[in-house]
């Protein structure tokens, strides 16, 4: 059974509710390291907009609200 469980998860990254990209994270990875990966992935894709709010649902999705 343990061979059927994956160690990594594909997680979607949304900007203002629209899916922009996906990243691979370790299962149950802490929020601070996920945040670093998301920020490095979105670097240059925000078109000079600033981040207003970030919503993280563990192992599922990361949503960034920009303005």
Backbone as JSON Lines, residues from 0, in Angstrom:
{"i":0,"aa":"X","n":[0.81,-1.2,0.0],"ca":[0.0,0.0,0.0],"c":[0.85,1.26,0.0]}
{"i":1,"aa":"X","n":[1.96,1.25,0.72],"ca":[2.76,2.47,0.79],"c":[3.4,2.8,-0.55]}
{"i":2,"aa":"X","n":[3.52,1.85,-1.43],"ca":[4.07,2.11,-2.76],"c":[3.06,2.87,-3.63]}
{"i":3,"aa":"X","n":[1.8,2.82,-3.29],"ca":[0.77,3.52,-4.06],"c":[0.66,4.99,-3.7]}
{"i":4,"aa":"X","n":[1.18,5.39,-2.54],"ca":[1.08,6.77,-2.08],"c":[2.25,7.57,-2.64]}
{"i":5,"aa":"X","n":[1.96,8.69,-3.26],"ca":[2.98,9.53,-3.85],"c":[3.6,10.46,-2.81]}
{"i":6,"aa":"X","n":[4.89,10.78,-2.99],"ca":[5.58,11.69,-2.09],"c":[5.44,13.13,-2.53]}
{"i":7,"aa":"X","n":[5.03,13.36,-3.76],"ca":[4.91,14.71,-4.29],"c":[3.48,14.97,-4.77]}
{"i":8,"aa":"X","n":[3.15,16.26,-4.91],"ca":[1.82,16.68,-5.33],"c":[1.97,17.79,-6.37]}
{"i":9,"aa":"X","n":[1.17,17.74,-7.43],"ca":[1.08,18.85,-8.38],"c":[0.09,19.85,-7.82]}
{"i":10,"aa":"X","n":[0.54,21.09,-7.59],"ca":[-0.32,22.11,-6.99],"c":[-0.49,23.27,-7.97]}
{"i":11,"aa":"X","n":[-1.72,23.71,-8.15],"ca":[-2.0,24.82,-9.04],"c":[-1.73,26.16,-8.37]}
{"i":12,"aa":"X","n":[-1.25,27.12,-9.17],"ca":[-1.04,28.48,-8.69],"c":[-1.99,29.39,-9.46]}
{"i":13,"aa":"X","n":[-2.84,30.09,-8.72],"ca":[-3.79,31.0,-9.33],"c":[-3.38,32.44,-9.03]}
{"i":14,"aa":"X","n":[-3.61,33.31,-10.0],"ca":[-3.45,34.74,-9.81],"c":[-4.81,35.36,-10.09]}
{"i":15,"aa":"X","n":[-5.39,35.99,-9.08],"ca":[-6.74,36.57,-9.16],"c":[-7.78,35.55,-9.61]}
{"i":16,"aa":"X","n":[-7.63,34.31,-9.14],"ca":[-8.61,33.28,-9.4],"c":[-8.45,32.56,-10.73]}
{"i":17,"aa":"X","n":[-7.4,32.89,-11.49],"ca":[-7.18,32.24,-12.78],"c":[-5.91,31.42,-12.71]}
{"i":18,"aa":"X","n":[-6.0,30.16,-13.1],"ca":[-4.87,29.26,-13.04],"c":[-3.77,29.73,-13.99]}
{"i":19,"aa":"X","n":[-2.58,29.97,-13.46],"ca":[-1.46,30.44,-14.27],"c":[-0.43,29.35,-14.52]}
{"i":20,"aa":"X","n":[-0.15,28.53,-13.5],"ca":[0.86,27.49,-13.64],"c":[0.69,26.46,-12.53]}
{"i":21,"aa":"X","n":[1.45,25.4,-12.61],"ca":[1.45,24.39,-11.56],"c":[2.89,24.15,-11.13]}
{"i":22,"aa":"X","n":[3.07,23.75,-9.88],"ca":[4.38,23.39,-9.36],"c":[4.28,22.04,-8.66]}
{"i":23,"aa":"X","n":[5.4,21.4,-8.5],"ca":[5.46,20.13,-7.79],"c":[6.05,20.39,-6.41]}
{"i":24,"aa":"X","n":[5.33,19.98,-5.38],"ca":[5.81,20.14,-4.0],"c":[5.8,18.79,-3.31]}
{"i":25,"aa":"X","n":[6.55,18.69,-2.23],"ca":[6.51,17.48,-1.42],"c":[5.21,17.44,-0.64]}
{"i":26,"aa":"X","n":[4.71,16.26,-0.4],"ca":[3.48,16.09,0.35],"c":[3.67,16.65,1.76]}
{"i":27,"aa":"X","n":[2.75,17.46,2.23],"ca":[2.78,18.1,3.55],"c":[3.99,18.99,3.76]}
{"i":28,"aa":"X","n":[4.44,19.66,2.72],"ca":[5.55,20.61,2.83],"c":[5.07,21.84,3.61]}
{"i":29,"aa":"X","n":[5.97,22.46,4.39],"ca":[5.54,23.6,5.2],"c":[5.23,24.82,4.32]}
{"i":30,"aa":"X","n":[4.41,25.69,4.86],"ca":[3.88,26.82,4.09],"c":[4.96,27.8,3.65]}
{"i":31,"aa":"X","n":[5.97,28.01,4.46],"ca":[7.0,28.98,4.1],"c":[7.81,28.55,2.88]}
{"i":32,"aa":"X","n":[8.12,27.27,2.76],"ca":[8.87,26.82,1.59],"c":[7.99,26.81,0.34]}
{"i":33,"aa":"X","n":[6.7,26.52,0.5],"ca":[5.77,26.6,-0.63],"c":[5.66,28.04,-1.11]}
{"i":34,"aa":"X","n":[5.59,28.97,-0.17],"ca":[5.49,30.4,-0.51],"c":[6.72,30.85,-1.29]}
{"i":35,"aa":"X","n":[7.91,30.39,-0.9],"ca":[9.13,30.74,-1.61],"c":[9.1,30.2,-3.04]}
{"i":36,"aa":"X","n":[8.64,28.97,-3.21],"ca":[8.56,28.38,-4.55],"c":[7.57,29.13,-5.43]}
{"i":37,"aa":"X","n":[6.43,29.52,-4.85],"ca":[5.41,30.25,-5.61],"c":[5.95,31.62,-6.03]}
{"i":38,"aa":"X","n":[6.6,32.32,-5.12],"ca":[7.13,33.64,-5.44],"c":[8.22,33.55,-6.51]}
{"i":39,"aa":"X","n":[9.07,32.54,-6.46],"ca":[10.1,32.4,-7.49],"c":[9.48,32.03,-8.84]}
{"i":40,"aa":"X","n":[8.39,31.26,-8.82],"ca":[7.71,30.89,-10.06],"c":[7.0,32.09,-10.69]}
{"i":41,"aa":"X","n":[6.38,32.93,-9.86],"ca":[5.63,34.07,-10.37],"c":[6.48,35.31,-10.62]}
{"i":42,"aa":"X","n":[7.76,35.24,-10.3],"ca":[8.65,36.38,-10.49],"c":[8.65,36.81,-11.95]}
{"i":43,"aa":"X","n":[8.29,38.06,-12.2],"ca":[8.24,38.57,-13.56],"c":[6.91,38.38,-14.27]}
{"i":44,"aa":"X","n":[5.99,37.62,-13.68],"ca":[4.69,37.37,-14.31],"c":[3.59,38.26,-13.77]}
{"i":45,"aa":"X","n":[3.89,39.09,-12.77],"ca":[2.85,39.92,-12.15],"c":[2.72,41.29,-12.8]}
{"i":46,"aa":"X","n":[3.55,41.59,-13.79],"ca":[3.47,42.84,-14.55],"c":[3.5,44.08,-13.66]}
{"i":47,"aa":"X","n":[4.35,44.1,-12.65],"ca":[4.51,45.26,-11.79],"c":[3.42,45.45,-10.76]}
{"i":48,"aa":"X","n":[2.5,44.53,-10.66],"ca":[1.42,44.63,-9.68],"c":[1.91,44.14,-8.33]}
{"i":49,"aa":"X","n":[1.3,44.63,-7.27],"ca":[1.71,44.22,-5.93],"c":[0.74,43.18,-5.37]}
{"i":50,"aa":"X","n":[1.26,42.3,-4.54],"ca":[0.47,41.23,-3.94],"c":[-0.33,41.8,-2.77]}
{"i":51,"aa":"X","n":[-1.66,41.59,-2.81],"ca":[-2.55,42.08,-1.77],"c":[-2.8,40.99,-0.73]}
{"i":52,"aa":"X","n":[-3.04,39.77,-1.2],"ca":[-3.41,38.67,-0.31],"c":[-2.95,37.35,-0.91]}
{"i":53,"aa":"X","n":[-2.6,36.41,-0.04],"ca":[-2.22,35.07,-0.48],"c":[-3.03,34.05,0.3]}
{"i":54,"aa":"X","n":[-3.61,33.09,-0.42],"ca":[-4.44,32.06,0.18],"c":[-3.83,30.71,-0.18]}
{"i":55,"aa":"X","n":[-3.53,29.92,0.84],"ca":[-2.91,28.61,0.63],"c":[-3.78,27.53,1.22]}
{"i":56,"aa":"X","n":[-4.2,26.59,0.39],"ca":[-4.93,25.41,0.83],"c":[-3.95,24.25,0.72]}
{"i":57,"aa":"X","n":[-3.59,23.69,1.86],"ca":[-2.51,22.71,1.95],"c":[-2.68,21.56,0.94]}
{"i":58,"aa":"X","n":[-1.62,21.35,0.17],"ca":[-1.51,20.29,-0.82],"c":[-2.52,20.39,-1.98]}
{"i":59,"aa":"X","n":[-3.22,21.51,-2.11],"ca":[-4.21,21.62,-3.17],"c":[-3.98,22.79,-4.09]}
{"i":60,"aa":"X","n":[-3.98,24.02,-3.56],"ca":[-3.9,25.2,-4.42],"c":[-3.32,26.39,-3.66]}
{"i":61,"aa":"X","n":[-2.71,27.3,-4.41],"ca":[-2.16,28.54,-3.84],"c":[-2.72,29.67,-4.69]}
{"i":62,"aa":"X","n":[-3.44,30.59,-4.07],"ca":[-4.06,31.7,-4.78],"c":[-3.42,33.0,-4.36]}
{"i":63,"aa":"X","n":[-3.05,33.83,-5.34],"ca":[-2.43,35.12,-5.09],"c":[-3.35,36.18,-5.64]}
{"i":64,"aa":"X","n":[-3.7,37.16,-4.8],"ca":[-4.54,38.27,-5.23],"c":[-3.62,39.48,-5.42]}
{"i":65,"aa":"X","n":[-3.63,40.05,-6.61],"ca":[-2.78,41.2,-6.93],"c":[-3.65,42.4,-7.31]}
{"i":66,"aa":"X","n":[-3.03,43.57,-7.18],"ca":[-3.74,44.8,-7.53],"c":[-2.77,45.76,-8.16]}
